[in-house]
Amino acid sequence: MSTVKKQTNSNKQSNVWIVGASTGIGRALALHYAKNSLSDGVVISARSADKLASLKAEIEKFGTPCTVLPMDVSDAKSLVQAEEHLSNAVDHVSSVIINAGTCEYMDSNDIDPAMARRVFETNYFGALAVSKIALPHLRAARDKEYSASMVFVSSSVTYQALPRAHAYGASKAALRYFAECLKIDLQHENIN
Ligand SMILES: NC(=O)c1ccc[n+]([C@@H]2O[C@H](COP(=O)([O-])OP(=O)(O)OC[C@H]3O[C@@H](n4cnc5c(N)ncnc54)[C@H](OP(=O)(O)O)[C@@H]3O)[C@@H](O)[C@H]2O)c1
């Protein structure tokens, strides 16, 4: 029997966990959350521990606590360690933004399955693994009346094939489909 969870109108955020936070969009998002006090805390992940350490200092200037959680989403051991550290480091994660991504280009006269697998390991399988780690945290946060959400960063390349984007575009299209499936299932649990 499925259970419909009670609805909450709260926009309250505990920690937001941004995966792929060391540069670019993820870094900008982490600073946006801190600057505008959108969450009680920010957890930042990526492979580059040095960049995360300097970002933490910038975030904390805004008075928002920041937890650094270095991880490689394409590495099984790193994922296990991150899962353990996340549970120990913060009480609640109400939102996860799965932004880690990589892009490599392919020529149609040199189709490279190994490269495609490498891109999928980060953009698709890595994102799935992070969503699996995050879900119990989001459910726990939701039960404490926080607004729970999971965000995937795909790409507009999924709407229109682009030259040399064989591997990148396919990985992001797969990710978008996964996210849409998850959305259907999780809407009954009050997780956005
Ligand atoms: N920029 C665009 O025009 C654009 C357009 C459409 C979609 N996107 C998507 O938006 C997201 C962010 O892009 P961006 O332009 O900001 O790129 P970016 O500056 O290269 O940022 C990518 C982030 O992902 C992290 N990352 C990469 N591989 C990882 C791994 N194996 N494990 C953990 N973290 C990993 C990187 O950190 P480390 O290297 O430190 O691990 C970095 O923090 C990506 O998913 C990208 O595909 C970007």
The ligand as a MOL file (V3000), in Angstrom:
LIG
                    3D

  0  0  0     0  0            999 V3000
M  V30 BEGIN CTAB
M  V30 COUNTS 48 52 0 0 0
M  V30 BEGIN ATOM
M  V30 1 N 28.3270 25.9480 -19.0460 0
M  V30 2 C 27.3830 25.6190 -19.9270 0
M  V30 3 O 27.1890 26.2940 -20.9510 0
M  V30 4 C 26.4810 24.4540 -19.6560 0
M  V30 5 C 25.4100 24.2280 -20.5160 0
M  V30 6 C 24.5600 23.1620 -20.2690 0
M  V30 7 C 24.7740 22.3440 -19.1690 0
M  V30 8 N 25.8450 22.5660 -18.3620 0 CHG=1
M  V30 9 C 26.0270 21.6700 -17.2350 0
M  V30 10 O 26.0870 22.4490 -16.0680 0
M  V30 11 C 26.9290 21.8100 -15.1060 0
M  V30 12 C 27.9900 22.7790 -14.6330 0
M  V30 13 O 28.7270 23.2260 -15.7620 0
M  V30 14 P 29.8170 24.3770 -15.6910 0
M  V30 15 O 29.7870 25.0640 -16.9940 0
M  V30 16 O 29.6740 25.1830 -14.4550 0 CHG=-1
M  V30 17 O 31.1450 23.4820 -15.6890 0
M  V30 18 P 32.4280 23.4290 -14.7630 0
M  V30 19 O 32.8640 24.7860 -14.3560 0
M  V30 20 O 33.3940 22.5500 -15.4700 0
M  V30 21 O 31.8970 22.6980 -13.4440 0
M  V30 22 C 31.7540 21.3270 -13.3610 0
M  V30 23 C 31.7580 20.9560 -11.9030 0
M  V30 24 O 31.5950 19.5310 -11.8010 0
M  V30 25 C 32.6480 19.0230 -10.9970 0
M  V30 26 N 32.9400 17.6670 -11.4090 0
M  V30 27 C 33.3000 17.2110 -12.6360 0
M  V30 28 N 33.5320 15.9040 -12.6080 0
M  V30 29 C 33.2990 15.5020 -11.3320 0
M  V30 30 C 33.3950 14.2600 -10.6560 0
M  V30 31 N 33.7800 13.1350 -11.3020 0
M  V30 32 N 33.0860 14.1990 -9.3420 0
M  V30 33 C 32.7120 15.3260 -8.6920 0
M  V30 34 N 32.6170 16.5340 -9.2590 0
M  V30 35 C 32.9190 16.6220 -10.5640 0
M  V30 36 C 33.8080 19.9890 -11.2040 0
M  V30 37 O 34.7020 19.9940 -10.1100 0
M  V30 38 P 36.0760 19.1860 -10.0000 0
M  V30 39 O 36.7480 19.2680 -11.3360 0
M  V30 40 O 36.7760 19.8990 -8.9040 0
M  V30 41 O 35.7000 17.8030 -9.6130 0
M  V30 42 C 33.0500 21.3120 -11.2090 0
M  V30 43 O 32.8030 21.7430 -9.8810 0
M  V30 44 C 27.4970 20.5640 -15.7980 0
M  V30 45 O 26.7270 19.4310 -15.4430 0
M  V30 46 C 27.3250 20.8930 -17.2660 0
M  V30 47 O 27.2280 19.7290 -18.0670 0
M  V30 48 C 26.6910 23.6080 -18.5770 0
M  V30 END ATOM
M  V30 BEGIN BOND
M  V30 1 1 1 2
M  V30 2 2 2 3
M  V30 3 1 2 4
M  V30 4 1 4 5
M  V30 5 2 4 48
M  V30 6 2 5 6
M  V30 7 1 6 7
M  V30 8 2 7 8
M  V30 9 1 8 9
M  V30 10 1 8 48
M  V30 11 1 9 10
M  V30 12 1 9 46
M  V30 13 1 10 11
M  V30 14 1 11 12
M  V30 15 1 11 44
M  V30 16 1 12 13
M  V30 17 1 13 14
M  V30 18 2 14 15
M  V30 19 1 14 16
M  V30 20 1 14 17
M  V30 21 1 17 18
M  V30 22 2 18 19
M  V30 23 1 18 20
M  V30 24 1 18 21
M  V30 25 1 21 22
M  V30 26 1 22 23
M  V30 27 1 23 24
M  V30 28 1 23 42
M  V30 29 1 24 25
M  V30 30 1 25 26
M  V30 31 1 25 36
M  V30 32 1 26 27
M  V30 33 1 26 35
M  V30 34 2 27 28
M  V30 35 1 28 29
M  V30 36 1 29 30
M  V30 37 2 29 35
M  V30 38 1 30 31
M  V30 39 2 30 32
M  V30 40 1 32 33
M  V30 41 2 33 34
M  V30 42 1 34 35
M  V30 43 1 36 37
M  V30 44 1 36 42
M  V30 45 1 37 38
M  V30 46 2 38 39
M  V30 47 1 38 40
M  V30 48 1 38 41
M  V30 49 1 42 43
M  V30 50 1 44 45
M  V30 51 1 44 46
M  V30 52 1 46 47
M  V30 END BOND
M  V30 END CTAB
M  END
